[in-house]
Every structure is written in C-alpha cells, then in structure tokens.
Amino acid sequence: MSRRLSDKLPASFQSVVHPALDALNQAQAIDRLWSKDHRLWKPDPKEIADRLGWLTVQDQMRQQLGQLQRCVATAKSLNIKDVVLLGMGGSSLGPEVFRTLFGSQKGFPRLWVLDSTIPGWVRQVTKAISPTRTLFLVASKSGGTIEVMSLFGHFWNLVTKAKGNHGGKQFVAITDPGTGLEKMARDYGFGEIFTNPADIGGRYSVLSLFGLVPAALLGIDIPRLLDRAAGMAEQCRQQKDLETNPGAYLGAAMGSLAKTGRDKVTVIASPSLSTFGLWVEQLLAESTGKEGTGLIPIAQEPVLRPHAYGSDRFFVYLKLKGDKNHGLDQAVQALVKAKQPVVQFDLRDRYDVGVEFFRWEFATAIAGHLLGIHPFDQPNVQESKDNTNRVLETFQSTGRLPEQANSHPKNAAQDLSSHLQPGTYVSLLAYTTPSRSSETAVNRFRKILMARYRVATTFGYGPRYLHSTGQLHKGGPNTGVFLELVDRMTPDVPIPGKPFSFGTLAQAQAAGDMESLSTHHRHAVRVQLGRDQAATVNAITAALTKTASSGRRTASKSPRKITRR
C-alpha cells in the first residue's frame, strides 16, 4: 500500500520542523517580512530594504499589461518568428522555465534563451534564426553584464547587415531605471524599453518584467499567471498558524533540516517541469550560500533507488497533474518508505508554476532568517568577475591566456574519489555547448557517483552557473568537490569592438573561477574536453567505476576484526 504524500514532512521529522515554526512565531517573522523589516536578517539595511519588491510585484505588474500587449503586437507586425533572450542568471532562468513548460502558443514565436559565451552555443542560435524576423530581448538588471553586452554586439551586427532589417525595432531592453543599458537602448532606437522596479533582486525577478516580457511573447496568459502567484502570496500572509502558511512551512523545513545536516535540497520534478529545478538552484544557492553555510540545491539529478542517497538529503517532489509521473511516483514512494524527508507539491496545471515561484521565494527568505544569513546579496559573485577581468587584461597585454593545469581523465577520477565522503557533493562545471550525447554521458557520471559513493551531484553550464550556484561554491559550506570541463572553443566567434573573442572570454571565465575556488580552499580539478566530449566524460566515469571497485576489493581483503567474548 502506498503512503499518502503530503506538502508536510512525515511525522518522524516534525520534531525538527516544529521548533523552527515556534521560533518564527516568537520572532513574528511573517508580519515583519511583509512589513519589510530588514532586521529580520541583519541590522544593516544595505541590499535588504531595497530588495523586497518581489513581495508585491504581481500587483505592480498588472499596470504593465498595456506595454506588454504593445510589445506582442509589434512583434506580430514585424512578422517575428523567433525571440532570442540575451541574459544571465536571474534574467534567463525564469524565462527558461516558461520556454520549456509552456512552449510557444499557436501563432506566437519560438523563444531561445542564450545565457552563454561559448562560441558553439552562440553559433548554434545564430544559425537557427533569420536575422530580419527575430526579436532580441537584451535583459540585464545592472545594465552592463559583460556576457549580455558581448552578445548584443554580435546580434546587432548580424541584424544591421541583413537586407530588409528593422534596426533598433528588433531589440527590446529589460533593465532597471537609469542603467547604461537604458541609455544605450535609447541611443540605438530600441523598439521597447521595459524598466523594472528597482527594488527586486535578479533571482527574485521571475514574476517581474524580466520573466513576464518573454512569457508574454510566448503567448502565456499573464493575468492568469499573476492571479496564481497572488493566491499563494495571500496564503503566505498567515502568521497565526504557520503550519498552514505554505512558504513559511517550506522555509522552516529547509532551514531546520539543514541544521541537522540535511542541507541538500533535492528537487524532483515532473518531466515538463524539469527546468524549474534550475531556477530553484539559483534562488537557493545565491541567497543562502554564504558565511560558510547554505542550502545546497540539487536539480535535474537522476532519480535512483533509496540506497543511492545519504542522510544529507531533503526531497521536494513537484508533481504536475497529467504529466508522465508514474516512474517518479514509484521512486518517491520508495524514498518515503526508506524514511527520507519528502514533501510533495501538486500543480493542477502549468499556470500553477506562478504559485511555486512565489512559494519558493518566500521560503528562501524565511530559511535565510533561520540560518542567520543575508538572502539578498551575493558577495562572492564579483570575485570571479574580477578574476575574469584580470585574465582578459593579461591576454590583451601578452596575446595569450595564462596556462591552466589540466588533469588526465584517469587522474581526475582518482583525485575526485579521494575527496568523497558522507556529506560532500560533486559539482560538474561544463564550459561547452549542450548536446544530447554529452548530457547522457554526464547523467551516467552522476549515477555512478550516487550509486557507488552516495554523494549528491550538481551540473551547471559555464558561464551560466557563475550567476547561479557560483556564490554557493565559494561562500557556502566547504563540502563541494569541483570538476571543470572545458571545451576547445573552436571554431571561435569574434566579439564586435572587443580585442578578444567569445572563446577567449569563456576561457577567461573558466580560469577566473578556478582561481576563485582555489582562493577559498575548494578542491577543484580541470579536464580539457577533446573533440568527442562525451568520450572524455565517459573516460572519467570508467576510471571512477574502476577506482570504486578496487576500493571495495581492498576493503574486502582487509583483515576482519575479531571480537573477544
């Protein structure tokens, strides 16, 4: 008989979460959060007082419906067939969820989310579109992100050289008021300039213009999406009985379980919702991964039998009604039976993603309070950017990138395995173009790590992860083991007006992050990917399997301890 899955923890874990709920009640945390009291987290209001606009953004966004509709109408009048979003982190991961969950509605353009400097990825999108029938969304909160500006230069050149182009009308800016991007958009004659409320941080911006502009262009019903989010926001106002406050309960569960060592928040999602985990990954990692603590989000990990998981997990199952859930249902039931902490959130339809966006944002703010950290800054993200700039300066003065130490796949496997123990996680950082064969190889690698070593695994494409889990890697607990996989970056793509190419920029970002990981005493190994990228990953997996097997044989040959009676 299957056990009923709930949005509350099994009874055996209530003794962990109830004290956290009591603490939230005593601190009047919910009322203080809604009144935007920065002291809930830190005595200094810096990057808190002006970062809480997400609480009521769905009300503000209703006032933007006219401009959103005008943008959609303009796209139709220009006969736009493709929309390409140029953005990083908070500007790209929400739209990626909309793209994969909804797809484009009938009569609406396809959406491409380009959050990479890898030349192969840039070429792939460039070849897939018609320059005169494509709308480009240039999205950046700061208005000067190096990746976004480089991509803009590439596509501006492409469009303005194409016969019959519409120039600036084919470009839309999404940014904060007063940024360099806002000025540039005016100078270049962009078709639309969307200025977002300034009091919303990037990773909390999915229900703001950063998420809603691409969603509207896909043909998604924006008022319906906002209504769902508003419904969850109303439930999250409940202060008296916190067990009935969905956001507070999830936040209390994540925060309290993390303190007991269950800090790997593992998102299992229905197939159509698979990219939701990537959005959660950024939200949790960048918000809580600092001051040596943090929640370690696990997204898109293969779902295995219970013996592959240690006692450092907390599972959240997001189940979309009508999706292909049978296999996941069985796997999750097995986890419950194995007495792992599991909660389940049921989505009635795709628009309930609005419910989940708000629930997780609220829960993350609550978990931050319980963990004693500041959930709205990202102190270690700038480090890797600074390192990248130093590498680029070296390249510009010498014409060469600094030499990097690359490991042979066999050595990398041995090195990694020697650092694996209960509570660690392995993070694969891939500076390469996505392909089915390489992602299959990565999944095989993750399965071996889970089955043989019972460690959690994460996988991120560079430089995307620098704007997501990068903060956690350096500022969170020192339990990560990192494997950087770097493409050869050929053939390369130039960046207009820059003395370096996309390939050089990506190499500099990979090198800069390795330097940053080293500075924080994180164990990291780098492997150069060959022409056949999947083969390189498979070679690491084969060596890892061999290492694990020989380790078991050594253990079995060791003399048995004799217990005297």
Secondary structure, DSSP 8 states (H G I E B T S, - for coil): ------SS--GGGHHHHHHHHHHHHHTTHHHHHHTT-GGGT-SS-TTTTTS-GGGSHHHHHGGGHHHHHHHHHHHHHTT--EEEEE--GGGTHHHHHHHHHH---TTS-EEEEE----HHHHHHHHHHS-GGGEEEEEEESSS--HHHHHHHHHHHHHHHHSTT--GGGGEEEEE-TT-HHHHHHHHTT-SEEEE--TTS-GGG-TTSHHHHHHHHHTT--HHHHHHHHHHHHHHTT--S-GGG-HHHHHHHHHHHHHHTT--EEEEEE-GGGTTHHHHHHHHHHHHH-BTTB--EEE-S-----GGG--TTEEEEEEEETTSS-HHHHHHHHHHHHTT--EEEEEESSGGGHHHHHHHHHHHHHHHHHHHT--TT--TTHHHHHHHHHHHHHHHHHHSS--------HHHHHHHHHTT--TT-EEEEEEES---HHHHHHHHHHHHHHHHHH--EEEEEETTGGGGTTHHHHHHS-S-EEEEEEE----S--B-TT-SSBHHHHHHHHHHHHHHHHHHTT-EEEEEE--SSHHHHHHHHHHHHHHHHHHHHHHHHHS-------
